[in-house]
Amino acid sequence: TQSRSSAASDVYKRQLLLQLKDELELINDHVKLEKKIRKEYNNQKEQLRNGEAIIIMDFKENMSLGSGAVETARDFYNTPHRSIFTIAVYTREGNDNERLCTRDGLKIHYFTFASDCLTHDTQFVFDCFRMMLNHEDWKSLNIKENRKINLWVDNAPQHFRTFQMLYEFKKLSEDHLKNNQLYLNYFAAVSYTHLRAHETEAD
């Protein structure tokens, strides 16, 4: 009986070690891919040319209106809330012959949207994006035709990692930015995607 118990314990330990080994390999792959994505992002910033853009967008924590430092549970739930969604656009000032750099040659333009819509879904994301494209501040950035626009988002499953996201992205490229090279990038290392909107056929 003791021998069987010892053998079962050894099998269990080996299973745990194999499971731990697999998990460590997954973590290692995750770290490598995260570094690869970050390198790609930094390269895009360094190589950004005049007339191109890098766009980053994300939701911030919902904001409570009229709340105080101390409030009751009733006050909290009766306080109106607003979604805060921000789009940051990186552009390069000057001409293409200037020395490329990561910060000094880049300018950041912020477009922030506050709404009583708290769903944080894909439709809300692209409603804001289209509003930005129609705004005079966007038009003043002088994004040139046939130049790259790289869009970066995280892996949030409710608004960025959706089939609707891919559909809206493709539609956006055809309706509003058809004269540009539009790319979609995900920061999350788990399932990194780099898509070119104008490539409609699979490789």
Disulfide bonds with the S-S distance in Angstrom:
none
